[in-house]
Amino acid sequence: MSRFSVLLAGHVAPTPDLAIAIAGTRVIAADDGVRHAAALGVTPELWVGDFDSSPPRPAIEMTSLPREPYPRDKAMTDGEIAIEAALARGASRLLLVGALGGPRSDHAFAHLILALRYAARGIEVELFDGIERAWPLGPDRRCFDLVPGAQFSILKFSDVSGLTITGAKWPLEAVDLPFHSILTQSNEALGPITVSLRGGAALLLAQSDANVR
């Protein structure tokens, strides 16, 4: 199976939509991300990290999980290690659960950067916490099944070129934007939207009533 879910330490709402997204995937937990496993009804096949933020007393069903410990002083984050472990097991699609928030904003930022990195390598990546979803964008025209009124934003990580958005209250057609522009903040879907990006690094962040095809 090439679909993997990676449990990260950020906020997670165990909604039906999230349960559907995780269903049928193989699961790897990164450090404190293991605390989401019970609420999501999954058992990770591997638990990795330096365990500096994992529960001091994990649930009894977690004590027997296969673990790969790492030193606290290292050049990779626990989430990055978990993603690499999934790729080593043949992952071609990644669902990053608990990547969009939590007690540390720098961790959330790192997860967005990692999503862009692995998408650039041809890995299909989605971030989902049960409330919000995010997808790296590229030159291919993609359709996202948002419900009418759903809020979404394009988060830029560089200058972007050729940004096209259709099906939104504020559509765009092949627009070039500098990194510091916030023009793409808080748009509203009229229904399904399509997005394409000719150049640059960006993600679509949307409320949970969204799918991609």
Sine and cosine of phi, psi and omega as CSV:
sin_phi,cos_phi,sin_psi,cos_psi,sin_omega,cos_omega
0.00,0.00,0.73,-0.68,-0.09,-1.00
-0.98,-0.22,0.01,1.00,0.01,-1.00
-0.99,-0.13,0.84,-0.55,-0.02,-1.00
-0.81,-0.58,0.61,-0.79,0.20,-0.98
-0.96,-0.29,0.71,-0.70,0.04,-1.00
-0.92,-0.40,0.88,-0.47,-0.01,-1.00
-1.00,0.06,0.87,-0.49,-0.02,-1.00
-0.92,-0.38,0.13,-0.99,-0.24,-0.97
-1.00,0.06,-0.03,1.00,-0.02,-1.00
-0.96,0.28,-0.06,-1.00,-0.03,-1.00
-0.89,0.46,0.64,-0.76,0.08,-1.00
-0.67,-0.74,0.74,-0.67,0.14,-0.99
-0.94,-0.33,0.92,-0.39,-0.08,-1.00
-0.96,0.28,0.93,0.38,-0.05,-1.00
-0.99,0.14,0.30,-0.95,0.09,-1.00
-0.84,0.54,-0.61,0.79,0.02,-1.00
-0.88,0.47,-0.64,0.77,0.01,-1.00
-0.93,0.36,-0.64,0.77,0.04,-1.00
-0.87,0.50,-0.65,0.76,0.03,-1.00
-0.90,0.43,-0.66,0.75,-0.03,-1.00
-0.91,0.42,-0.60,0.80,-0.04,-1.00
-0.99,0.17,-0.46,0.89,-0.10,-0.99
-0.80,0.61,0.76,-0.65,0.06,-1.00
0.99,0.11,0.02,1.00,0.02,-1.00
-0.99,-0.12,0.39,-0.92,0.19,-0.98
-0.99,0.11,0.53,-0.85,-0.18,-0.98
-0.83,-0.56,0.72,-0.69,0.13,-0.99
-0.80,-0.60,0.70,-0.71,-0.01,-1.00
-0.96,-0.27,0.66,-0.76,0.07,-1.00
-0.95,-0.30,0.94,-0.35,0.08,-1.00
0.73,0.68,-0.85,-0.53,-0.10,-0.99
-0.92,0.39,-0.16,0.99,0.08,-1.00
-0.87,0.49,-0.32,0.95,-0.01,-1.00
-0.89,0.45,-0.40,0.92,-0.04,-1.00
-0.92,0.40,-0.28,0.96,0.02,-1.00
-0.99,0.12,-0.24,0.97,-0.16,-0.99
-0.87,0.50,-0.73,0.68,-0.07,-1.00
-0.89,0.46,-0.71,0.70,-0.02,-1.00
-0.90,0.43,-0.50,0.87,-0.01,-1.00
-1.00,0.00,-0.10,0.99,0.04,-1.00
0.94,0.33,0.56,0.83,-0.01,-1.00
-0.81,-0.59,0.40,-0.92,0.08,-1.00
-0.86,-0.51,0.93,-0.36,0.01,-1.00
-0.88,0.48,0.57,-0.82,0.09,-1.00
-1.00,0.10,-0.21,0.98,-0.01,-1.00
-0.40,-0.92,0.60,-0.80,0.03,-1.00
-0.81,-0.59,0.89,-0.46,-0.09,-1.00
-0.85,-0.53,0.32,-0.95,0.10,-0.99
0.69,-0.73,-0.04,-1.00,0.07,-1.00
-1.00,-0.01,-0.11,0.99,0.08,-1.00
0.87,0.50,0.50,0.87,0.05,-1.00
-0.99,0.11,-0.24,0.97,0.02,-1.00
-0.81,-0.58,0.13,0.99,0.01,-1.00
-0.96,0.26,0.35,-0.94,-0.03,-1.00
-0.85,0.53,0.74,-0.67,0.02,-1.00
-0.89,0.45,-0.46,0.89,0.05,-1.00
-0.77,-0.64,0.99,0.15,-0.02,-1.00
-0.90,0.44,0.41,-0.91,0.05,-1.00
-0.81,0.59,0.55,-0.84,-0.13,-0.99
-0.82,0.57,-0.55,0.83,-0.03,-1.00
-0.95,0.31,-0.20,0.98,0.01,-1.00
-1.00,-0.08,-0.23,0.97,-0.11,-0.99
-0.93,0.36,-0.38,0.93,-0.03,-1.00
-0.99,-0.16,0.13,0.99,-0.01,-1.00
-0.91,0.41,0.62,-0.78,0.15,-0.99
-0.87,0.50,0.74,-0.67,-0.06,-1.00
-0.85,-0.53,0.53,-0.85,0.18,-0.98
-0.81,-0.59,0.99,-0.15,-0.02,-1.00
-0.98,0.17,0.53,-0.85,0.04,-1.00
-0.75,-0.66,0.45,-0.89,0.04,-1.00
-0.92,0.40,0.45,-0.89,0.03,-1.00
-0.91,0.42,-0.62,0.79,0.02,-1.00
-1.00,0.04,0.98,-0.20,-0.07,-1.00
-0.48,-0.88,0.24,-0.97,-0.08,-1.00
-1.00,-0.07,0.04,1.00,0.00,-1.00
-0.81,-0.59,0.51,-0.86,0.12,-0.99
-0.98,0.20,0.30,-0.96,0.05,-1.00
-0.89,0.46,-0.61,0.79,0.04,-1.00
-0.90,0.44,-0.65,0.76,0.04,-1.00
-0.90,0.45,-0.65,0.76,0.03,-1.00
-0.89,0.46,-0.67,0.74,0.00,-1.00
-0.90,0.43,-0.66,0.75,0.03,-1.00
-0.90,0.44,-0.70,0.71,0.02,-1.00
-0.89,0.46,-0.58,0.81,0.05,-1.00
-0.90,0.43,-0.64,0.77,0.05,-1.00
-0.90,0.43,-0.68,0.74,0.01,-1.00
-0.90,0.43,-0.61,0.79,0.02,-1.00
-0.90,0.44,-0.39,0.92,0.02,-1.00
-1.00,-0.09,0.17,0.99,0.12,-0.99
0.99,-0.16,0.26,0.97,-0.03,-1.00
-0.90,0.43,0.71,-0.70,0.17,-0.99
-0.86,-0.51,-0.18,0.98,0.06,-1.00
-0.72,-0.69,0.75,-0.67,-0.05,-1.00
-0.84,-0.55,0.73,-0.68,0.16,-0.99
-0.92,-0.40,0.93,-0.38,-0.01,-1.00
-1.00,-0.06,0.94,-0.35,-0.10,-0.99
-0.98,-0.21,0.81,-0.59,-0.05,-1.00
0.99,0.12,0.48,0.88,-0.05,-1.00
-0.99,-0.12,-0.22,0.98,-0.21,-0.98
-0.95,-0.31,0.81,0.59,0.03,-1.00
0.68,-0.74,-0.24,-0.97,-0.04,-1.00
0.88,-0.48,-0.23,-0.97,-0.10,-0.99
-0.95,0.32,-0.31,0.95,-0.05,-1.00
-0.80,-0.60,0.91,-0.41,0.00,-1.00
-0.91,0.41,-0.50,0.87,0.00,-1.00
-0.92,0.39,-0.52,0.85,0.06,-1.00
-0.92,0.38,-0.69,0.73,0.03,-1.00
-0.87,0.49,-0.68,0.74,0.03,-1.00
-0.87,0.49,-0.69,0.72,0.01,-1.00
-0.87,0.49,-0.63,0.78,-0.02,-1.00
-0.91,0.41,-0.60,0.80,0.05,-1.00
-0.91,0.42,-0.66,0.75,0.03,-1.00
-0.90,0.44,-0.67,0.74,0.02,-1.00
-0.89,0.45,-0.64,0.77,0.03,-1.00
-0.86,0.51,-0.69,0.72,0.02,-1.00
-0.91,0.42,-0.65,0.76,-0.02,-1.00
-0.87,0.49,-0.76,0.65,-0.08,-1.00
-0.96,0.26,-0.50,0.87,0.10,-0.99
-0.90,0.44,-0.61,0.80,0.03,-1.00
-0.91,0.42,-0.39,0.92,0.05,-1.00
-1.00,0.03,0.10,1.00,0.06,-1.00
1.00,-0.03,0.15,0.99,0.04,-1.00
-1.00,0.03,0.73,-0.69,0.06,-1.00
-0.98,0.21,0.86,-0.51,-0.12,-0.99
-0.81,-0.58,0.71,-0.71,0.15,-0.99
-0.73,-0.68,0.60,-0.80,0.11,-0.99
-0.92,-0.40,0.72,-0.69,-0.09,-1.00
-0.45,-0.89,0.77,-0.64,0.05,-1.00
-0.89,-0.46,0.16,0.99,-0.05,-1.00
0.99,-0.11,-0.35,0.94,0.00,-1.00
-0.91,-0.42,-0.73,0.68,0.00,-1.00
-0.85,-0.53,0.48,-0.87,0.06,-1.00
-0.80,-0.61,0.49,-0.87,0.05,-1.00
-0.61,-0.79,0.54,-0.84,0.03,-1.00
-0.66,-0.75,0.70,-0.71,0.17,-0.99
-0.89,0.45,0.57,-0.82,-0.02,-1.00
-0.96,-0.30,0.42,-0.91,0.02,-1.00
-0.49,-0.87,-0.19,-0.98,-0.08,-1.00
-0.95,0.31,-0.35,0.94,0.00,-1.00
-0.95,0.30,0.70,-0.72,0.04,-1.00
-0.94,0.34,0.84,-0.54,-0.04,-1.00
-0.85,-0.53,0.58,-0.81,0.02,-1.00
-0.96,-0.29,0.72,-0.69,0.02,-1.00
-0.85,-0.52,0.84,-0.55,-0.07,-1.00
-0.99,0.12,0.97,0.23,0.07,-1.00
-1.00,0.05,0.53,-0.85,0.07,-1.00
-0.99,0.17,0.46,-0.89,0.03,-1.00
-0.83,0.56,0.73,-0.68,-0.01,-1.00
1.00,-0.05,-0.17,0.99,-0.01,-1.00
-0.91,0.42,0.69,-0.72,0.02,-1.00
-1.00,0.08,0.62,-0.78,0.09,-1.00
-0.49,-0.87,0.37,-0.93,0.04,-1.00
-0.67,-0.74,0.43,-0.90,0.18,-0.98
-0.98,-0.22,0.90,-0.44,0.01,-1.00
-1.00,-0.07,0.87,-0.49,-0.06,-1.00
-0.99,-0.14,0.58,-0.81,0.05,-1.00
-0.84,-0.54,0.22,0.98,0.06,-1.00
-0.18,-0.98,0.06,-1.00,0.26,-0.96
-0.87,0.50,0.57,-0.82,0.02,-1.00
-0.82,-0.57,0.44,-0.90,0.03,-1.00
-0.75,-0.67,0.53,-0.85,0.09,-1.00
0.91,0.42,0.57,0.82,0.01,-1.00
-0.97,0.23,0.84,-0.54,0.03,-1.00
-0.84,-0.55,0.78,-0.63,0.05,-1.00
-0.77,-0.64,0.82,-0.58,0.10,-1.00
-0.84,-0.54,0.40,-0.92,0.01,-1.00
0.99,0.11,0.25,0.97,-0.04,-1.00
-0.89,-0.46,0.30,-0.95,0.04,-1.00
-0.87,0.49,-0.59,0.81,0.04,-1.00
-0.86,-0.52,1.00,0.07,-0.01,-1.00
-0.96,0.27,0.33,-0.94,0.08,-1.00
-0.72,-0.69,0.50,-0.87,0.00,-1.00
-0.75,-0.66,0.96,-0.28,0.09,-1.00
0.77,0.64,0.77,0.64,-0.06,-1.00
-1.00,-0.04,0.66,-0.75,0.12,-0.99
-0.98,-0.18,0.74,-0.68,-0.05,-1.00
-0.71,-0.71,0.65,-0.76,0.11,-0.99
-0.96,0.27,0.35,-0.94,-0.01,-1.00
-0.81,0.59,-0.63,0.77,-0.12,-0.99
-0.98,0.17,-0.05,1.00,0.04,-1.00
-0.95,0.31,0.65,-0.76,0.09,-1.00
-0.92,-0.39,0.41,0.91,0.01,-1.00
-0.86,0.51,-0.49,0.87,-0.09,-1.00
-1.00,-0.04,0.24,0.97,0.03,-1.00
-1.00,0.08,0.72,-0.70,0.17,-0.98
0.86,0.52,0.87,0.49,0.17,-0.99
-1.00,0.03,0.11,-0.99,-0.04,-1.00
-0.70,-0.71,0.78,-0.63,0.00,-1.00
-0.98,0.20,0.63,-0.78,0.14,-0.99
-1.00,-0.04,-0.11,0.99,-0.09,-1.00
0.41,-0.91,-0.50,-0.87,0.07,-1.00
-0.83,0.56,0.65,-0.76,0.03,-1.00
-0.87,-0.49,0.39,-0.92,0.14,-0.99
-0.86,-0.52,0.60,-0.80,-0.04,-1.00
-0.67,-0.74,0.67,-0.74,0.15,-0.99
-0.60,-0.80,0.40,-0.92,-0.09,-1.00
-0.60,-0.80,0.87,-0.50,-0.04,-1.00
-0.97,0.25,-0.62,0.79,-0.02,-1.00
-0.43,-0.90,0.46,-0.89,0.00,-1.00
0.96,-0.29,0.03,-1.00,-0.04,-1.00
-0.87,-0.49,0.83,-0.56,-0.03,-1.00
-0.36,-0.93,0.35,-0.94,0.08,-1.00
-0.78,-0.62,0.46,-0.89,0.18,-0.98
-0.99,-0.10,0.81,-0.59,0.06,-1.00
-0.91,-0.42,0.84,-0.54,-0.08,-1.00
-0.68,-0.73,0.32,-0.95,0.11,-0.99
-0.93,0.38,0.21,-0.98,-0.25,-0.97
-0.94,0.35,-0.32,0.95,0.02,-1.00
-0.98,0.20,0.88,0.47,-0.07,-1.00
-0.54,-0.84,0.63,-0.78,0.11,-0.99
-0.77,-0.64,0.20,-0.98,-0.02,-1.00
-0.76,-0.65,0.56,-0.83,0.12,-0.99
-0.54,-0.84,0.00,0.00,0.00,0.00
